[in-house]
């Protein structure tokens, strides 16, 4: 079987740093959010600290990977994402990536506002909690679809290899991305 | 092009495509999200009010709207055999009410909304408990007792109400919530309920009430929140 390069090392690192950070934040966030888990775990001040600094660490790590890695390559990928036409990515992948990036920014802003708002009324908005919660629900819907296609669905799950090893089979690339590898 | 060896081939990228819909989707999502800080709450209030009948059948969120805030490492536990509510300070007659005695005082029930200062609300909560006036009938506050110090078993949580606020008609010490004994995460066995003020005035795990001459700053008030936490009229709202 011959292989095609699908994702650069920078793209893969960015993806897995994003995934690890996001899952840590979902886990700690659910402990803070669901009364049953809050009661079970307790230690709210500690969980709050892990969640807050985890969020700061998440965004910082992403920025660091982008800066230290192949940022020119990432900029090319970003320019590709600007147009919703099939290329190296199909339209669904582009929408997923664009929404994930927008949600990350909104998570960061609303999370910082929650943290600042606890300290100063000027940063307190009635909609902050709603936005942060709504983003969680929207992200979980995206994640469920993403995991289904990347891990479960037989026709598409080969793509996971691209994100782990960086390469996919040439035949698969030809079939799924004719505009990229026709 | 300035391509590193590691980067995949870029083919099929249509820079000539005139409309950058992807960029538009990204910017619209960010703008919509940020502006929702202003419109999110009023819109959600209307939508959730309109959909309330459905929500009663199939809850939209798994939390029934509550979130549980605590300030210490673990939640207090309740043992009916040893639990007491101490009523002291500026009173003629100090009281140590056990759980049975407390439940023997005149019962009051009310349905009221619960508002948190962080922006969430739970509507139509059914509380059962006792009015403070019925507790004071036994303790007999002194003439210069103008405020209450409410101490939680969750150390170091403490808060204050003026006597006038504590005697508002819908203020109570609640030991039941929605027809069942107050759950642990809501402050079992006893919490203060003052619907006209934000949640942080509604002290959970209440263990003592001391009558004092003057209200001081409670736990959150020491961190910058208002002492008179009227819903919609305090804390920057």
Interface residues (C-beta under 8 A of the other chain):
Chain A: X4 X5 X6 X7 X8 X9 X10 X32 X33 X34 X35 X38 X39 X42 X43 X44 X45 X46 X70 X72 X73 X76 X79 X80 X81 X82 X83 X84 X85 X86 X87 X88 X94 X95 X98 X99 X101 X102 X103 X105 X106 X109 X110 X113 X114 X117 X118 X119 X120 X121 X122 X124 X125 X126 X127 X128 X129 X130 X131 X133 X134 X135 X166 X177 X179 X180 X181 X182
Chain B: X1 X2 X3 X4 X6 X7 X8 X9 X10 X11 X12 X13 X14 X15 X17 X19 X20 X21 X22 X23 X25 X26 X29 X30 X33 X34 X36 X37 X38 X39 X40 X41 X44 X61 X62 X63 X66 X67 X68 X69 X70 X71 X72 X73 X74 X75 X117 X118 X119 X120 X184 X185 X223 X224 X235 X236 X237
